[in-house]
Structures are given as structure tokens and as C-alpha cells.
Amino acid sequence: MNPQPSTETTTESSELPALLLGAGFALASMIILPAVAQRVGMASSVTLALRGALMRAASRI
């Protein structure tokens, strides 16, 4: 007599990792990447290209 897990709980538990990963990509692209690029001395065009790639990756999740 084990209760079946509801679909709500299953959906919520599968959305959390995707949400955390998307937030991590957003944080990396908006804050961490430009700071590291400035410290290393990357050109702004390379930084923008990397930021775009991270945001595309985040939107696919």
C-alpha cells in the first residue's frame, strides 16, 4: 500500500535542476565571464561571443 507519487511532485523535482543550471549560466554570462575576461585581457567581442553562447546554452535547458 505504497502511495503513488503525484505528477506534480515529479514535475517539480525535474524542474529544479534545470532552473538551477539556467540560473548558473545566467550568473556566469552576466557577472563572472566579463570579470574574468577583463582580468585576463580578452577583447570585448570575444567576451560578447562567449556570453551569447552561454545564454543560448541556458535557453536550451
Number of C-alpha atoms within 10 A of each C-alpha: 3 4 5 6 8 8 9 8 10 10 10 10 11 10 12 11 12 14 13 11 14 19 13 13 21 19 14 17 21 13 11 12 18 18 14 13 15 12 9 9 10 12 10 12 9 11 19 14 11 16 20 13 13 20 18 13 14 18 10 8 11
